[in-house]
Amino acid sequence: MAVCLILDAPGMTQAQYDQVRNEVAPGNRLPQGALSHVAGSTDNGWCVVTTWESREVLDRFFRDKLQQALQRAGVTSQPRMFEVVNTMQP
């Protein structure tokens, strides 16, 4: 079952986002197992939403890549994850 990761990071800057993205998704390409990625600035920081093929794939990506990249960029916010029960596309 697909899962979603939401990182709502108060205080995060675009420079920090770019640093993390360049490290975990070189060439602005989705990592293996990712289905979608959207990101943008908010009133107080940055928000990133990704969907993944499965919880196992997301857990492995988080453990092996994302967690360390966030730490190196100085991002302390922790993402939330949930199982996807519905998606809509045009």
Secondary structure, 3 states (H helix, E strand, C coil): CCEEEEEEEECCCHHHHHHHHHHHCHHHCCCCCEEEEEEEECCCEEEEEEEECCHHHHHHHHHHHHHHHHHHHCCCCCCEEEECCCCCCC
